[in-house]
Amino acid sequence: MWKDVNSALKALLAQHHQKVRRRNFLEAAMGASALLALADGEISLAELMARDYVLDHVKELQVFDPNEAAELFRSYAEAIEADPDAGSSQVLEAVTQLSGDRELAPLLLRVCVVIGKADFNFSEREREVVATLCDVLGLERWGDGETGGQGDGEQREQREQREQGEQREQGEISQ
């Protein structure tokens, strides 16, 4: 009997831990996305649409009510607009909760980059925000503001080779 009770308690504890972890991810994702979207001075419709797409398609965020997530995003955005230093600190505090998480930290950065690039204007200021997020999360920074953590060097090399091939092809076409 005690074995069953112990197993049930462990299962409940694991379930609670997963719930807290996902909630921390939601908080960090909405805060960091708001910070990144505001980095160039305004939140574009494309960035809001990308946020909604992410909420619908990222498994770790699908468990939350999209209206609750959008409200969190709005709340962070208002805090950043009202007092950029205090609002940014609030966001970075939420992001710190994912520092060292080998699964969620890189996912958080990918979510932010998708939202930041949604308006086809990934500004220098947005790149700086991504670099700061990488530092807070303990992830490697690189080139164009994209991240991913472990194994990124290989993926980056493959992407660079693909881009070089595309540039060569375009050069051949234009000649």
C-alpha positions in Angstrom: 0.0 0.0 0.0 2.7 2.5 0.9 4.5 1.7 -2.3 1.3 2.7 -4.3 0.9 5.9 -2.2 4.6 6.7 -2.8 4.3 6.1 -6.6 1.2 8.3 -6.7 2.9 11.1 -4.8 5.9 10.9 -7.1 3.6 11.1 -10.2 1.8 14.1 -8.8 5.0 15.8 -7.9 6.4 15.2 -11.4 3.2 16.5 -13.0 3.3 19.6 -10.8 7.0 20.2 -11.7 6.1 19.9 -15.5 3.2 22.4 -15.0 5.5 24.9 -13.3 8.2 24.4 -15.9 5.7 25.0 -18.7 4.3 28.1 -16.9 7.9 29.5 -16.6 8.3 28.9 -20.3 5.1 30.7 -21.1 6.1 33.7 -18.9 9.6 33.8 -20.4 8.4 33.4 -24.0 5.8 36.1 -23.8 8.1 38.5 -22.0 11.1 37.9 -24.3 8.8 38.1 -27.3 7.4 41.4 -26.2 10.9 42.7 -25.5 12.1 41.7 -28.9 9.1 43.0 -30.7 9.4 46.4 -29.0 13.2 46.6 -29.7 12.7 48.4 -32.9 10.2 50.8 -31.4 6.8 49.2 -32.3 5.0 45.9 -32.3 4.0 45.1 -35.8 0.9 43.2 -36.9 3.2 40.6 -38.4 4.9 40.1 -35.0 1.5 39.7 -33.3 0.5 37.2 -36.0 3.8 35.3 -35.5 3.1 35.2 -31.8 -0.3 33.7 -32.3 1.1 31.2 -34.8 3.7 30.2 -32.1 1.0 29.8 -29.5 -0.9 27.5 -31.8 2.0 25.4 -33.0 4.6 25.1 -30.2 3.7 22.0 -28.1 4.9 23.5 -24.9 2.6 26.5 -25.3 -0.5 24.7 -26.6 -1.5 23.8 -23.1 -2.3 27.4 -22.3 -5.3 29.5 -23.2 -4.1 31.7 -26.1 -6.0 34.7 -24.6 -4.1 34.3 -21.4 -0.8 34.2 -23.3 -1.7 37.2 -25.3 -2.6 39.1 -22.1 0.8 38.2 -20.6 2.5 39.5 -23.8 0.5 42.7 -23.6 1.2 43.1 -19.9 5.0 42.7 -20.5 4.8 45.1 -23.5 3.0 47.8 -21.4 5.6 47.4 -18.6 8.5 47.8 -21.1 6.8 50.8 -22.7 6.1 52.5 -19.4 9.6 52.0 -18.0 12.1 50.3 -20.4 14.7 49.5 -17.7 12.2 48.1 -15.2 10.2 46.2 -17.8 13.3 44.7 -19.4 14.5 43.6 -15.9 11.2 42.0 -15.3 11.5 40.1 -18.6 15.0 39.0 -18.0 14.0 37.8 -14.5 11.4 35.5 -16.1 13.9 34.4 -18.8 16.5 33.5 -16.1 14.1 30.8 -14.9 15.0 28.8 -18.1 18.8 29.4 -17.8 20.5 26.1 -18.3 17.4 24.2 -19.5 18.8 22.3 -22.5 15.3 21.9 -24.0 13.4 25.0 -23.3 16.2 27.7 -23.4 17.0 27.1 -27.1 13.3 26.8 -27.9 12.6 30.1 -26.2 15.3 31.8 -28.5 13.8 30.2 -31.6 10.3 31.5 -30.7 11.7 35.0 -30.2 13.7 34.9 -33.5 10.5 33.8 -35.4 8.6 36.7 -33.9 11.4 39.2 -34.4 11.8 38.3 -38.0 8.1 38.2 -38.8 8.1 41.8 -40.1 11.1 41.1 -42.3 13.1 43.7 -40.4 15.4 42.0 -37.9 17.1 45.2 -36.8 20.4 45.7 -35.0 18.6 46.4 -31.8 16.6 43.2 -32.1 19.9 41.3 -32.6 21.2 42.9 -29.4 18.2 41.7 -27.5 18.7 38.2 -28.8 22.4 38.4 -27.7 21.3 39.5 -24.2 18.8 36.6 -24.1 21.5 34.2 -25.1 23.7 35.5 -22.3 21.0 35.1 -19.7 20.1 31.6 -20.9 23.7 30.5 -21.2 23.4 29.9 -24.9 26.1 30.5 -27.6 25.6 33.6 -29.6 26.2 33.7 -33.4 25.9 35.7 -36.5 22.4 36.7 -37.5 20.7 36.6 -34.2 19.7 33.0 -34.4 20.5 30.5 -31.7 19.9 27.0 -30.7 22.4 25.9 -28.1 23.9 22.4 -28.6 25.0 21.4 -32.1 24.5 24.8 -33.6 27.9 25.0 -35.1 27.1 22.1 -37.5 23.6 23.5 -38.3 25.2 26.9 -38.9 27.8 25.4 -41.3 25.1 23.6 -43.2 23.1 26.8 -43.5 26.1 28.8 -44.6 27.0 26.2 -47.2 23.4 26.3 -48.5 23.4 30.1 -48.6 26.7 30.1 -50.5 25.3 27.6 -53.0 22.3 29.8 -53.5 24.5 32.9 -54.0 26.6 31.1 -56.6 23.4 30.0 -58.4 22.1 33.5 -58.4 25.5 34.8 -59.6 25.4 32.3 -62.5 21.8 33.2 -63.4 22.5 37.0 -63.4 25.6 36.6 -65.6 
